[in-house]
Amino acid sequence: MELKKTAMQAAGLVSERFPSVMSIVLNMTYYQKTSDPVLMKRTVNFVPTNYASFQMECMREECTNGGFDLTPAVTSLIRSRKTSGSGKIVCNGKSDSLRNGHASIAYEITVQYTKQAK
């Protein structure tokens, strides 16, 4: 927990890293390689006072050191001033007990920017 807290603080606040951003919304669908592939759907909202940490944990209990880092996707959208983007990521964690492989996510990112004075 302490490492996670330190990493979040190191990421800085959304307002510090992305001053022109009013909100970031991550819509994610977690998948697993089983007969019932949708593990869960999740929405995470970020506002300027939140930490700019876009590392999501793997939802498979058996997974260690896995997860999904959406930082490059979020940063790329904001640098190009785009308002939305989507993609897929596969967990890179380790586990001997996950015979059918780790989870993956399909994500959609929506960014709302502050209005700029003319």
ChimeraX attribute file (.defattr): number of C-alpha atoms within 10 A of each C-alpha:
attribute: neighborCount
match mode: 1-to-1
recipient: residues
	/A:1	6
	/A:2	7
	/A:3	8
	/A:4	11
	/A:5	10
	/A:6	10
	/A:7	14
	/A:8	17
	/A:9	13
	/A:10	12
	/A:11	16
	/A:12	16
	/A:13	19
	/A:14	21
	/A:15	17
	/A:16	14
	/A:17	14
	/A:18	17
	/A:19	12
	/A:20	17
	/A:21	20
	/A:22	17
	/A:23	19
	/A:24	22
	/A:25	17
	/A:26	21
	/A:27	17
	/A:28	21
	/A:29	17
	/A:30	21
	/A:31	19
	/A:32	19
	/A:33	15
	/A:34	11
	/A:35	6
	/A:36	8
	/A:37	12
	/A:38	15
	/A:39	16
	/A:40	12
	/A:41	13
	/A:42	10
	/A:43	12
	/A:44	12
	/A:45	12
	/A:46	19
	/A:47	16
	/A:48	18
	/A:49	13
	/A:50	14
	/A:51	19
	/A:52	24
	/A:53	19
	/A:54	19
	/A:55	15
	/A:56	15
	/A:57	15
	/A:58	22
	/A:59	18
	/A:60	18
	/A:61	8
	/A:62	14
	/A:63	21
	/A:64	13
	/A:65	11
	/A:66	21
	/A:67	22
	/A:68	19
	/A:69	16
	/A:70	18
	/A:71	14
	/A:72	9
	/A:73	16
	/A:74	22
	/A:75	15
	/A:76	12
	/A:77	17
	/A:78	19
	/A:79	9
	/A:80	8
	/A:81	14
	/A:82	14
	/A:83	13
	/A:84	16
	/A:85	15
	/A:86	15
	/A:87	12
	/A:88	14
	/A:89	15
	/A:90	19
	/A:91	21
	/A:92	17
	/A:93	18
	/A:94	14
	/A:95	16
	/A:96	8
	/A:97	9
	/A:98	14
	/A:99	8
	/A:100	9
	/A:101	18
	/A:102	22
	/A:103	26
	/A:104	24
	/A:105	23
	/A:106	15
	/A:107	20
	/A:108	17
	/A:109	21
	/A:110	18
	/A:111	19
	/A:112	17
	/A:113	16
	/A:114	10
	/A:115	9
	/A:116	6
	/A:117	4
	/A:118	3
